[in-house]
Amino acid sequence: MKALLVITGRGMGGDAVNALNIARALEKKGVQCELALDHNAPGLLFKNNGYSWHKVSVPQAGGHAATKVATTKAGFKSFKAAFETRKLINKLKVDVVIGIIGGGAVIGCLAAKLARVPSVGIIDTPLDTKICTKLNTCIVLPEAKLFKEKLLPKNVYKSFFPLASELTKGNKENALNKIKERDGKQLFDENKASILFSSGSSLFEMMAKAISNYVDYSKLKETLDNYNLLLVGIPLEEDYLDLINHEKVINLGYIDWIKDLYDLIDLAVLTDDGVMIQEAMACELPAIALTRVKYGRYHNMAGIFPGAVIESDLDHLNSVIEDTLINLEEIKKEAKKYSKEVISAGEKIADIIIAEAKK
């Protein structure tokens, strides 16, 4: 069986990670995977993992933040892009097409319809949800509003984000060694609990403010020296680093050993993003979801993982961290309940795709 994955974005960020993990899950089941990215996509994630790709047009409207103007422009481009992708489908003679989120989902599903080939849309934004659910079988991910509905259309399945199979195989000793390499002021103490603050590979302003506020708050409470405070991410603006007390915070910058860090830390303060929160659940790690960090978006991850994810805005975060630390073991038990289902998401998605291809 051969599958074509049509992928939105630049082949570097979260959408690419989802595509890579779906491809790997399919390959484990014997499916040959071909990838298609936009003509201008650098595709670094795939290149670094030994994958090549085909080039097609994948217009983007802006995902969760899509405007009416951007959506209209993307719509006009989509017809031409769909015919271009149909040619690729016919050339490769694939058995199934998987459209991955946003423009990738829309173009993949439209092109497959034109080519009369089975397809599955991996949907996560308002636009791909509106279009793809009318065309074919879809798998809706946690950040979409449809995911939270109790009753779904017959052609729609729910799934958590597909995660890398090795995510839960971290080694805290590796993390300790890496931290020591970057901890110039020797702040890290192995005998203390560790709290991670992260908004992903990029450091957003609100997350920088969050760790800054917590340092000031802990000074007043005289609890600052009780914990290792770790920060991950490259700042979107260099000025964000000025918000951080570098005498108390261990700034790790960009890292590619997050699974090792998850094995070490005791609590993660993360953005209200599906993938990051889900990674914490897979690792049975208590998490606080800081809301509206990225462009004001809100995904209600605490509603998807009740008891295991604690939600907070910036104004109340300090007290929420303190309360969470008091109830850490109880929250960890709740996180453990979700771990197995979260870890198996990639396999579930692969099974749905294979079943659709065989219809």
C-alpha positions as CSV (number, residue, x, y, z in Angstrom):
1,M,0.0,0.0,0.0
2,K,1.2,3.5,-0.9
3,A,0.1,6.7,0.8
4,L,0.7,10.4,-0.1
5,L,0.8,12.9,2.8
6,V,0.1,16.5,1.8
7,I,1.5,18.7,4.5
8,T,0.9,22.3,5.4
9,G,3.5,24.8,6.5
10,R,7.3,24.9,6.1
11,G,8.1,21.4,7.1
12,M,9.7,22.6,10.3
13,G,7.1,23.0,13.1
14,G,4.2,21.3,14.7
15,D,2.3,20.4,11.6
16,A,5.4,18.7,10.2
17,V,5.9,16.8,13.4
18,N,2.4,15.5,13.2
19,A,3.0,14.4,9.6
20,L,6.3,12.7,10.4
21,N,4.8,10.8,13.3
22,I,1.8,9.7,11.1
23,A,4.2,8.6,8.4
24,R,6.3,6.6,10.8
25,A,3.1,4.9,12.3
26,L,2.0,3.9,8.8
27,E,5.5,2.7,7.9
28,K,5.5,0.4,10.9
29,K,2.4,-1.2,9.4
30,G,4.0,-1.7,6.0
31,V,2.7,1.3,4.2
32,Q,5.0,3.1,1.8
33,C,4.8,6.9,2.4
34,E,5.3,9.7,-0.1
35,L,5.4,13.3,1.2
36,A,4.4,16.5,-0.5
37,L,5.2,20.0,0.8
38,D,4.8,23.5,-0.6
39,H,7.3,24.7,-3.2
40,N,8.8,27.1,-0.8
41,A,9.0,24.9,2.2
42,P,12.5,24.2,3.5
43,G,11.4,20.9,5.0
44,L,14.2,20.8,7.5
45,L,12.5,18.3,9.9
46,F,12.1,15.8,7.1
47,K,15.5,16.4,5.7
48,N,17.0,15.9,9.2
49,N,15.1,12.6,9.5
50,G,16.1,11.2,6.1
51,Y,13.0,11.9,4.1
52,S,12.7,13.5,0.7
53,W,9.5,15.1,-0.6
54,H,7.6,16.2,-3.7
55,K,6.8,19.9,-4.3
56,V,3.3,21.2,-4.8
57,S,1.3,24.3,-4.0
58,V,-0.1,24.3,-0.5
59,P,-1.8,27.7,0.2
60,Q,-2.3,28.8,3.8
61,A,-5.0,31.0,5.2
62,G,-3.4,31.4,8.7
63,G,-4.8,28.4,10.6
64,H,-6.6,29.3,13.8
65,A,-5.9,33.0,13.2
66,A,-7.2,33.0,9.6
67,T,-8.8,36.2,8.5
68,K,-11.6,36.5,5.9
69,V,-9.2,38.2,3.4
70,A,-6.6,35.5,3.9
71,T,-9.2,32.8,3.6
72,T,-10.5,34.2,0.3
73,K,-7.1,34.5,-1.2
74,A,-6.2,31.0,-0.2
75,G,-9.5,29.8,-1.6
76,F,-8.7,31.1,-5.1
77,K,-5.2,29.5,-5.0
78,S,-6.6,26.2,-3.8
79,F,-8.3,25.2,-7.0
80,K,-5.1,25.4,-9.0
81,A,-3.2,23.7,-6.2
82,A,-5.7,20.8,-6.1
83,F,-5.3,20.1,-9.8
84,E,-1.5,20.2,-9.4
85,T,-1.7,17.7,-6.6
86,R,-4.1,15.5,-8.5
87,K,-1.3,15.1,-11.2
88,L,1.1,14.0,-8.5
89,I,-1.5,11.5,-7.1
90,N,-2.0,10.0,-10.5
91,K,1.8,9.9,-11.2
92,L,2.6,8.1,-7.9
93,K,-0.4,5.8,-8.2
94,V,-1.1,6.0,-4.5
95,D,-3.8,4.1,-2.7
96,V,-4.7,6.8,-0.2
97,V,-4.1,10.5,0.4
98,I,-3.7,12.1,3.8
99,G,-4.2,15.8,4.1
100,I,-2.3,17.2,7.1
101,I,-4.0,20.2,8.8
102,G,-5.0,23.5,7.3
103,G,-4.0,24.0,3.7
104,G,-2.5,20.5,3.6
105,A,-5.8,19.0,4.6
106,V,-7.9,21.0,2.2
107,I,-5.6,20.5,-0.9
108,G,-5.0,16.8,-0.1
109,C,-8.7,16.1,0.2
110,L,-9.8,18.1,-2.8
111,A,-7.1,16.6,-5.0
112,A,-7.9,13.1,-3.9
113,K,-11.6,13.7,-4.7
114,L,-10.6,14.9,-8.2
115,A,-8.4,11.8,-8.6
116,R,-11.0,9.5,-7.2
117,V,-8.7,8.2,-4.6
118,P,-9.6,7.5,-0.9
119,S,-8.5,10.2,1.4
120,V,-8.4,11.1,5.1
121,G,-8.2,14.7,6.4
122,I,-6.3,15.4,9.6
123,I,-8.2,18.5,10.7
124,D,-7.5,21.0,13.4
125,T,-8.6,24.5,12.3
126,P,-12.0,26.1,11.6
127,L,-11.4,26.2,7.8
128,D,-10.2,22.6,7.3
129,T,-13.0,21.4,9.5
130,K,-15.6,23.2,7.5
131,I,-14.3,21.9,4.1
132,C,-12.8,18.5,4.7
133,T,-15.7,17.0,6.7
134,K,-17.9,17.5,3.6
135,L,-15.5,15.6,1.4
136,N,-14.2,12.5,3.1
137,T,-13.3,10.7,6.3
138,C,-11.6,13.0,8.8
139,I,-9.7,12.7,12.0
140,V,-10.2,15.7,14.3
141,L,-7.4,16.7,16.7
142,P,-7.7,18.3,20.2
143,E,-7.3,22.0,19.2
144,A,-10.4,21.9,17.0
145,K,-13.8,22.9,18.5
146,L,-15.3,19.8,16.9
147,F,-13.1,17.6,19.1
148,K,-15.1,18.7,22.2
149,E,-18.5,17.7,20.6
150,K,-20.1,14.6,22.0
151,L,-21.9,13.7,18.8
152,L,-19.7,13.6,15.6
153,P,-20.7,13.1,12.0
154,K,-20.3,9.5,10.9
155,N,-17.3,10.2,8.8
156,V,-15.3,11.9,11.6
157,Y,-13.1,10.3,14.3
158,K,-11.4,11.9,17.3
159,S,-7.8,11.3,18.1
160,F,-5.1,12.9,20.2
161,F,-2.0,14.2,18.4
162,P,0.4,11.5,17.1
163,L,3.5,11.5,19.2
164,A,7.0,10.2,18.6
165,S,7.2,6.6,19.9
166,E,10.4,7.3,21.8
167,L,9.0,10.3,23.7
168,T,8.5,8.3,26.9
169,K,11.9,6.8,26.8
170,G,13.8,9.8,28.1
171,N,16.9,9.6,30.3
172,K,17.1,12.1,33.2
173,E,20.9,11.5,33.5
174,N,21.3,12.8,29.9
175,A,19.2,15.8,30.9
176,L,21.4,16.4,34.0
177,N,24.5,16.4,31.9
178,K,23.0,18.8,29.3
179,I,21.8,21.2,32.0
180,K,25.3,21.3,33.6
181,E,26.8,22.2,30.2
182,R,24.4,25.2,29.9
183,D,24.2,26.2,33.6
184,G,27.0,28.8,33.7
185,K,26.1,30.1,37.1
186,Q,25.7,26.6,38.6
187,L,22.2,27.2,39.8
188,F,20.9,23.7,39.3
189,D,20.6,21.5,42.5
190,E,19.8,17.8,42.0
191,N,18.2,17.7,45.4
192,K,15.5,20.2,44.5
193,A,12.3,19.7,42.5
194,S,12.4,21.2,39.0
195,I,9.8,23.4,37.3
196,L,9.9,23.8,33.5
197,F,8.5,26.9,31.8
198,S,8.1,26.4,28.0
199,S,6.1,27.8,25.1
200,G,7.8,25.4,22.7
201,S,10.8,25.9,20.4
202,S,10.0,29.7,20.5
203,L,9.8,31.7,23.6
204,F,6.7,33.9,23.6
205,E,6.6,37.1,25.7
206,M,3.9,35.9,28.1
207,M,5.9,32.8,29.0
208,A,8.9,35.1,29.7
209,K,6.7,37.2,31.9
210,A,5.3,34.1,33.6
211,I,8.7,32.9,34.9
212,S,9.7,36.5,35.7
213,N,6.6,37.0,37.8
214,Y,7.1,33.7,39.6
215,V,10.6,34.6,40.6
216,D,9.4,37.9,42.1
217,Y,6.5,36.1,43.8
218,S,8.8,33.4,45.3
219,K,11.2,36.0,46.6
220,L,8.3,37.5,48.7
221,K,7.2,34.0,49.8
222,E,10.8,33.1,50.6
223,T,10.4,29.9,48.6
224,L,12.5,30.8,45.6
225,D,15.4,28.5,46.7
226,N,13.2,25.5,46.9
227,Y,13.0,24.8,43.2
228,N,15.1,24.7,40.0
229,L,13.5,27.0,37.5
230,L,14.1,26.0,33.9
231,L,13.2,27.9,30.8
232,V,13.2,26.5,27.2
233,G,12.8,28.3,23.9
234,I,14.5,30.8,21.6
235,P,12.9,34.2,22.1
236,L,10.8,35.6,19.3
237,E,12.2,39.0,20.3
238,E,15.6,39.5,22.0
239,D,14.0,42.0,24.4
240,Y,12.1,39.1,26.1
241,L,15.3,38.0,27.7
242,D,15.5,41.3,29.6
243,L,12.4,40.1,31.5
244,I,14.2,37.2,33.0
245,N,16.2,37.1,36.2
246,H,19.3,35.2,35.0
247,E,20.6,35.0,38.6
248,K,17.7,32.6,39.4
249,V,16.5,31.1,36.1
250,I,18.4,28.5,34.1
251,N,17.8,29.5,30.5
252,L,18.3,26.4,28.3
253,G,17.4,28.0,25.0
254,Y,16.5,25.7,22.2
255,I,16.9,22.0,23.0
256,D,16.4,18.8,21.1
257,W,16.4,16.6,24.2
258,I,13.0,17.4,25.6
259,K,12.2,13.7,26.3
260,D,15.2,13.6,28.6
261,L,14.1,16.8,30.3
262,Y,10.5,15.5,30.8
263,D,12.1,12.5,32.6
264,L,13.7,14.9,35.1
265,I,11.3,17.6,35.9
266,D,8.4,17.6,38.4
267,L,6.1,20.1,36.9
268,A,5.7,21.7,33.5
269,V,4.2,25.2,32.9
270,L,3.2,25.1,29.2
271,T,1.2,27.0,26.7
272,D,-2.4,25.9,26.1
273,D,-1.3,23.9,23.1
274,G,-2.5,20.4,22.3
275,V,0.9,18.8,21.4
276,M,2.9,20.1,24.4
277,I,0.2,19.3,26.9
278,Q,-0.3,15.9,25.4
279,E,3.5,15.2,25.6
280,A,3.3,15.9,29.3
281,M,0.3,13.5,29.7
282,A,2.3,10.7,27.8
283,C,5.1,11.2,30.3
284,E,2.7,11.2,33.2
285,L,3.8,14.7,34.1
286,P,1.6,17.2,35.9
287,A,1.1,20.3,33.8
288,I,-0.2,23.8,34.1
289,A,-1.7,25.2,30.9
290,L,-1.0,29.0,30.6
291,T,-3.8,30.3,28.5
292,R,-3.8,32.8,25.5
293,V,0.0,32.9,25.2
294,K,0.1,32.5,21.4
295,Y,-1.9,35.3,19.7
296,G,-4.7,35.1,22.2
297,R,-5.8,31.6,21.2
298,Y,-7.6,29.4,23.7
299,H,-7.9,25.6,23.4
300,N,-9.3,24.5,26.8
301,M,-6.7,21.7,27.2
302,A,-7.7,21.4,30.9
303,G,-11.2,20.4,29.7
304,I,-9.7,17.6,27.6
305,F,-7.5,16.3,30.5
306,P,-9.5,17.1,33.6
307,G,-7.7,16.6,36.9
308,A,-4.3,16.2,35.1
309,V,-4.0,19.6,33.5
310,I,-4.5,22.8,35.6
311,E,-5.5,25.9,33.7
312,S,-4.4,29.5,34.6
313,D,-4.1,32.9,33.1
314,L,-1.0,35.0,33.7
315,D,-2.5,37.0,36.6
316,H,-3.3,33.9,38.7
317,L,-0.4,31.7,37.7
318,N,1.8,32.2,40.8
319,S,-0.9,31.0,43.2
320,V,-1.9,28.1,40.8
321,I,1.7,26.9,40.7
322,E,1.9,26.9,44.5
323,D,-1.4,25.0,44.8
324,T,-0.3,22.5,42.2
325,L,3.0,21.8,43.9
326,I,1.0,21.0,47.1
327,N,-1.2,18.5,45.2
328,L,1.5,17.2,42.8
329,E,1.2,13.4,43.6
330,E,-2.6,13.5,43.2
331,I,-2.3,15.3,39.9
332,K,0.3,12.9,38.7
333,K,-2.0,10.0,39.3
334,E,-4.6,11.7,37.1
335,A,-2.0,12.3,34.3
336,K,-1.2,8.6,34.3
337,K,-4.8,7.7,33.4
338,Y,-4.3,9.4,30.0
339,S,-0.9,8.2,29.2
340,K,-1.7,5.0,27.4
341,E,-4.4,6.5,25.1
342,V,-2.2,9.4,24.2
343,I,0.8,7.3,23.4
344,S,-1.3,5.0,21.1
345,A,-2.7,7.9,19.0
346,G,-0.3,7.4,16.1
347,E,-1.2,3.8,15.8
348,K,-5.0,4.6,16.0
349,I,-4.6,7.2,13.2
350,A,-2.7,4.7,11.0
351,D,-5.4,2.1,11.4
352,I,-8.1,4.5,10.4
353,I,-6.1,5.5,7.3
354,I,-5.5,1.9,6.2
355,A,-9.1,0.9,6.7
356,E,-10.2,3.9,4.5
357,A,-7.7,2.9,1.8
358,K,-9.2,-0.6,1.7
359,K,-12.8,0.5,1.2
